[in-house]
Amino acid sequence: MKKQVVAIVVLALALSGGGWMLAADGKDAVTLASARKASILTAEQVNVSFQGVGGKIVTLTAMEEQAVKKGDVLMALDPTDVDLQLKKAQADVELTTLKIGQAEDGIAVAESKLGNAVKQAQLGLSQARTQQAQVAEGARAEDIERQKLAVEAAEESYSHAMKMYNQLRNIQDTYEGNAYSYKDYRDAVENARSQVATLENARNQQQAALNKMLNGATDKERQQATLQTDKAQAVLEQQQLAEGDINNQRIGIDALHKQLEQQRIVLESLNVQKERMTLRAPADGKVVKVVPKLGENVGSGTPVVLLETGKLYFDLYVDERQVGKFQPDSAVPTRFAALPDQVEGKVRFVTAAPQFAALRMSREKGTADLNTFQIRIYVERTDKLLPGMTAEVQVDEIPS
C-alpha cells in the first residue's frame, strides 16, 4: 500500500514539474543565465620595458599610484657607454666628410692641370706633324724665292763690307807717321775684318739654307722629324692616361660616400639607442607597480613598470548560437548597477575561448556540448566608471 502511495506522489510531482516548466516558457535559470551575461569591468594594463637596451637605472621618477601623461619620463639608464660610442661615431663622420672634401678638391686641381697638359701635348703634336709634313714635302716655291732674296742680300752686304775692308788696307801708308792715327786705323781695319767675317758667315748660312731647300731633306732629317712626331704623340697619350688616375680617385670618393653613409647609420642607431635609454609613458594612465629600484640593473624587454591606462573593458563568454550577434566595432548596450543610464560598449575582437570554457548543458531535450567564444568589449571611461564594477549585457536585446 505504501509503495503505491509513493509511486502516486512521485508521478504527481513529475507531472506538476513538467507543467511548471511548460508554463515558464524557457525562463528557467539556465536559459536566463544564457541570455543575460555579466562580467567585471577591468582597466587595461601595459607592461612597460626598455626596448633593445639594458643597464643600470640612474633616474627613477615613477611611483606607485602616480598619474602620468603620455611621454612622461618613468626612469632612465646610465648613458655613459652610449655617449662614448656617439662621440666616436660623430668623429668618424666628420673625418670621412673631411676626406671627401679633400679628395674632391684634389680631383678639381688634377683635372685643371690635366686639361692644360693635354692642350700643351696636343699643340706639340700638331707642331711636330706640321714640321714632319714640311720635311716630307720640301720647301715651297715662294719660300725658295724668299731664300734666294735673302742670299742676294747677304751677298751684297758681304761684298760691300769686303770693299770697305780693301779700301782701308790701301790707305795704310797715310797713318804710319802718326802713332795715334795709326792706332785708330788699326782698330778700324780690325772692325772691318770682323764685320767681313760675320757677313761671310751669314752669307754662307743663307746659301746653305737655300741649298737645303733646293736639295730637300735628308733621310736623317726625315727620321728625326718622324721621331719628334712620335714623341709628341707619346706625351699626349701619357697625359690622356692620367685621366684614368682621376677616374680611380672618383671611385675612391664613391667608396668614401658609402662609408660615410654607413657611419651615419651607425650614428643614427646610437642616437636611437640613447633615446631608448629614457623610458617614457606610452599612454596616459596610472602607475600600478614599479619593479626595479634605483641603481639596479635591468635587461632589455624586462617589464619594469605596470601602467594602468585610461581604457576600460570587460569580457563576455557566449555560445556558438549567440556569437553571430557580436561583430568587431559593433555597438553593445551595457548596463551597470551603479549607473542609471545605459552605456554603449564597442566590440574589439571575437575569438574562440579556451576549451575549458566550453559549456556542457543537460536539458530536457538531451545532453549536448556547446563551444564558447570570448567577446572583448571596450567602454569609454568616465568619472563614475571604475574598474571592478559589474557590467551586464542582455544578449536578447542585441539584434542578429
C-alpha positions in Angstrom: 0.0 0.0 0.0 2.8 2.4 1.0 4.6 1.7 -2.3 1.5 2.6 -4.3 1.2 5.9 -2.4 4.9 6.7 -3.0 4.5 5.9 -6.7 1.4 8.1 -6.9 3.2 11.0 -5.2 6.3 10.8 -7.5 4.1 10.7 -10.5 2.1 13.7 -9.3 5.4 15.7 -8.6 6.7 14.8 -12.1 3.5 15.9 -13.8 3.4 19.2 -11.8 7.1 19.9 -12.5 6.7 19.3 -16.2 3.6 21.6 -16.2 5.6 24.3 -14.4 8.4 24.1 -16.9 6.0 24.4 -19.8 4.4 27.3 -18.1 7.8 29.0 -17.6 8.2 29.2 -21.4 12.0 28.9 -21.3 12.5 31.2 -18.3 14.4 28.6 -16.3 17.7 29.5 -14.6 19.9 28.1 -17.3 18.1 29.9 -20.1 18.1 33.2 -18.1 21.9 32.8 -17.5 22.5 32.2 -21.2 20.5 35.4 -22.1 21.9 37.8 -19.5 25.7 38.0 -19.4 27.7 39.7 -16.6 31.4 40.4 -16.3 33.8 42.5 -14.2 35.0 45.8 -15.7 38.8 45.8 -16.0 41.3 48.5 -16.6 43.7 47.9 -19.4 47.3 47.4 -18.2 50.5 47.7 -20.1 53.9 46.2 -19.1 56.4 48.9 -19.9 60.0 47.8 -20.6 63.2 49.1 -22.2 63.4 48.4 -25.9 66.7 46.9 -27.1 68.7 48.4 -24.3 69.6 47.4 -20.7 71.8 48.7 -17.9 71.8 50.4 -14.5 69.0 52.7 -13.5 70.3 56.1 -12.6 67.0 58.0 -12.7 63.7 56.7 -11.2 60.8 59.1 -11.2 57.9 56.7 -11.4 56.0 55.9 -8.2 53.0 53.6 -7.5 49.6 55.3 -7.9 51.2 58.2 -9.7 49.2 59.7 -12.6 51.3 60.1 -15.7 50.8 61.6 -19.2 52.0 60.1 -22.4 55.7 60.9 -22.8 56.4 61.5 -19.2 59.8 60.1 -18.0 59.4 57.0 -15.9 63.1 56.0 -15.4 66.4 56.2 -17.3 69.5 54.1 -17.7 73.2 55.1 -17.4 74.2 56.5 -20.9 78.0 56.7 -20.3 78.9 53.9 -22.7 76.5 55.1 -25.4 77.8 58.6 -25.1 81.4 57.4 -25.7 80.2 55.5 -28.8 78.3 58.5 -30.0 81.5 60.7 -29.8 83.5 58.2 -31.8 80.7 57.8 -34.4 80.4 61.6 -34.7 84.2 61.9 -35.1 84.2 59.2 -37.8 81.5 61.0 -39.7 83.4 64.3 -39.5 86.7 62.7 -40.6 85.2 60.9 -43.5 83.5 64.2 -44.6 86.8 65.9 -44.4 88.5 63.2 -46.5 85.7 63.5 -49.2 86.2 67.3 -49.3 90.0 66.9 -49.7 89.6 64.3 -52.4 87.2 66.3 -54.3 89.5 69.4 -54.2 92.4 67.2 -55.3 90.4 66.0 -58.3 89.4 69.5 -59.3 93.1 70.6 -59.2 94.2 67.4 -61.1 91.5 68.0 -63.7 92.6 71.6 -64.2 96.3 70.5 -64.6 95.4 67.7 -66.8 93.4 69.9 -69.1 96.3 72.3 -69.5 98.8 69.4 -70.0 96.6 67.8 -72.7 96.3 71.1 -74.6 100.1 71.6 -74.5 100.6 68.0 -75.7 98.1 68.4 -78.5 99.8 71.7 -79.6 103.2 70.0 -79.5 101.8 67.1 -81.6 100.3 69.5 -84.1 103.6 71.3 -84.5 105.6 68.1 -84.8 103.2 66.8 -87.5 103.4 70.2 -89.4 107.2 70.0 -89.3 107.2 66.4 -90.4 104.9 67.3 -93.3 107.2 70.2 -94.3 110.2 67.9 -94.2 108.4 65.3 -96.3 107.1 67.8 -98.9 110.2 70.0 -99.1 110.3 73.8 -99.4 107.6 75.7 -101.2 108.4 77.8 -104.3 107.7 81.0 -102.5 109.9 80.0 -99.6 112.7 79.2 -102.1 112.3 82.6 -103.8 112.3 84.3 -100.5 115.5 82.5 -99.5 117.2 83.5 -102.8 116.5 87.1 -102.0 118.0 86.6 -98.6 121.1 85.1 -100.2 121.4 88.0 -102.5 121.0 90.5 -99.7 123.7 88.6 -97.7 126.0 88.5 -100.7 125.5 92.3 -101.2 126.2 93.1 -97.6 129.3 90.9 -97.7 130.6 92.5 -100.9 130.1 96.0 -99.5 131.9 95.1 -96.3 134.8 93.5 -98.3 135.1 96.6 -100.4 135.3 98.8 -97.4 137.9 96.5 -95.9 140.1 96.6 -99.0 139.9 100.4 -99.1 141.1 100.6 -95.5 144.1 98.4 -96.3 145.0 100.5 -99.3 145.4 103.7 -97.2 147.7 102.1 -94.6 150.7 104.4 -95.6 148.8 107.5 -94.7 148.7 106.6 -91.0 152.3 105.2 -90.5 153.7 108.6 -89.4 151.2 109.4 -86.7 151.1 106.9 -83.8 147.7 107.9 -82.6 146.2 108.0 -86.1 147.7 104.6 -86.9 146.1 103.1 -83.8 142.7 104.3 -84.9 143.4 102.9 -88.3 144.3 99.5 -87.0 141.1 99.5 -84.9 139.1 100.4 -88.0 140.7 97.7 -90.0 140.1 95.1 -87.3 136.5 96.1 -87.1 136.1 95.9 -90.8 137.8 92.4 -90.9 135.4 91.2 -88.1 132.4 92.6 -90.0 133.5 90.9 -93.2 133.9 87.6 -91.3 130.4 87.9 -89.8 128.7 88.8 -93.0 130.6 86.0 -94.8 129.2 83.5 -92.2 125.7 85.0 -92.7 126.0 84.7 -96.4 127.2 81.1 -96.1 124.3 80.2 -93.8 121.8 81.7 -96.1 123.3 79.9 -99.0 123.3 76.6 -97.1 119.6 77.1 -96.3 118.9 77.8 -99.9 120.9 74.7 -100.9 118.9 72.6 -98.4 115.6 73.9 -99.8 116.7 73.1 -103.3 118.1 69.6 -102.4 115.3 68.6 -100.0 115.6 67.0 -96.5 118.0 64.1 -95.9 117.0 60.7 -94.7 118.3 61.6 -91.3 116.2 64.7 -91.1 113.1 62.8 -92.2 113.8 60.2 -89.4 114.3 63.0 -86.9 111.0 64.6 -87.9 109.2 61.3 -87.5 110.8 60.7 -84.2 109.7 64.1 -82.9 106.1 63.4 -84.0 106.2 60.0 -82.2 107.5 61.7 -79.1 104.7 64.3 -79.2 102.1 61.5 -79.7 103.5 59.6 -76.7 103.4 62.7 -74.5 99.7 63.2 -75.5 98.8 59.6 -74.7 100.6 59.8 -71.4 98.6 62.8 -70.4 95.4 61.1 -71.5 96.2 58.1 -69.4 96.4 60.4 -66.4 92.6 60.8 -66.8 92.3 57.1 -65.7 94.0 58.0 -62.4 91.4 60.7 -61.9 88.7 58.2 -62.5 90.2 55.9 -59.9 90.2 58.8 -57.5 86.5 59.3 -58.2 85.9 55.6 -57.4 87.7 56.2 -54.1 85.4 59.1 -53.4 82.3 56.9 -54.1 83.7 54.4 -51.6 84.1 57.2 -49.1 80.5 58.3 -49.6 79.4 54.7 -49.0 81.5 54.6 -45.8 80.0 57.9 -44.7 76.5 56.6 -45.3 77.3 53.6 -43.1 78.8 55.8 -40.4 75.7 58.0 -40.4 73.5 54.9 -40.0 75.6 53.9 -37.0 75.4 57.4 -35.6 71.6 57.4 -36.0 71.3 54.0 -34.5 73.3 55.1 -31.4 71.1 58.2 -31.1 68.0 55.9 -31.2 69.7 53.7 -28.6 70.4 56.6 -26.3 66.8 57.9 -26.7 65.5 54.4 -25.7 67.6 54.6 -22.5 65.0 57.0 -21.2 61.7 55.1 -20.5 58.6 57.2 -21.2 55.0 56.5 -20.5 53.4 55.0 -23.7 49.9 56.4 -22.8 48.0 58.4 -20.2 47.3 56.4 -17.1 48.3 55.5 -13.6 51.4 53.7 -12.4 50.3 50.4 -10.7 53.7 48.9 -10.0 57.4 49.7 -10.2 59.6 46.6 -10.3 63.2 47.7 -10.0 64.9 50.1 -7.6 67.3 52.9 -8.2 70.8 51.5 -9.0 69.6 48.1 -10.1 70.4 46.6 -13.5 67.6 45.7 -15.8 67.7 43.8 -19.1 66.2 44.6 -22.4 62.5 43.7 -22.7 62.1 43.0 -19.0 58.9 44.6 -17.6 59.8 47.4 -15.2 56.6 49.3 -14.8 53.0 48.2 -14.8 50.8 51.0 -16.2 47.1 51.2 -16.0 45.8 53.1 -19.0 42.5 55.0 -19.2 40.8 52.3 -21.3 38.2 50.0 -19.6 37.0 46.7 -21.0 35.2 43.5 -20.0 35.0 40.0 -21.5 31.8 38.1 -22.3 31.6 34.4 -23.0 28.8 33.4 -25.3 27.9 30.1 -27.0 28.0 29.5 -30.7 24.3 30.3 -31.1 24.9 33.8 -29.8 28.2 34.7 -31.2 26.7 35.9 -34.5 25.3 38.9 -32.7 28.7 40.3 -32.0 30.9 41.8 -34.7 34.2 43.8 -34.3 33.4 47.5 -33.9 29.7 46.8 -33.4 27.9 48.6 -30.5 26.8 46.6 -27.4 24.3 48.2 -25.0 25.7 47.7 -21.5 24.2 48.3 -18.0 26.0 49.0 -14.7 24.3 48.8 -11.4 25.9 52.0 -10.2 24.7 54.0 -13.2 21.1 54.8 -14.1 21.7 55.1 -17.8 22.8 52.6 -20.3 26.4 52.7 -21.6 27.4 51.9 -25.2 30.3 49.5 -25.5 32.2 48.6 -28.6 33.4 45.1 -29.6 37.1 45.0 -30.0 37.5 41.3 -31.0 35.7 38.0 -31.1 37.7 34.8 -30.7 37.2 31.2 -29.7 37.5 30.7 -26.0 39.8 28.0 -24.4 38.4 24.5 -24.3 37.8 24.7 -20.5 35.3 27.4 -21.1 33.1 25.2 -23.3 29.7 24.6 -21.8 28.2 21.1 -21.2 24.5 21.5 -20.6 21.8 18.9 -19.6 18.3 19.8 -20.7 15.1 18.1 -21.3 15.9 17.6 -25.0 19.1 15.7 -24.3 22.8 16.4 -23.5 25.0 18.5 -25.8 28.4 20.3 -25.8 28.4 24.0 -26.7 31.6 25.8 -27.8 32.2 29.1 -26.2 33.5 32.4 -27.7 35.3 35.2 -25.9 34.0 38.8 -26.7 36.1 41.7 -25.6 34.1 45.0 -25.2 35.6 48.4 -24.5 33.6 51.2 -22.9 34.5 54.9 -22.7 35.9 55.8 -19.3 34.1 58.3 -17.1 34.4 59.6 -13.6 31.6 57.2 -12.5 33.0 54.1 -14.1 35.6 52.3 -12.0 37.5 49.1 -12.5 35.8 46.3 -10.6 32.2 47.3 -11.4 29.9 44.7 -12.9 28.8 45.1 -16.5 25.6 43.4 -17.7 24.6 42.7 -21.3 21.2 41.4 -22.3 22.1 39.2 -25.3 18.4 39.0 -26.4 18.3 42.8 -26.9 21.2 42.7 -29.4 19.9 42.4 -33.0 21.2 39.5 -35.0 
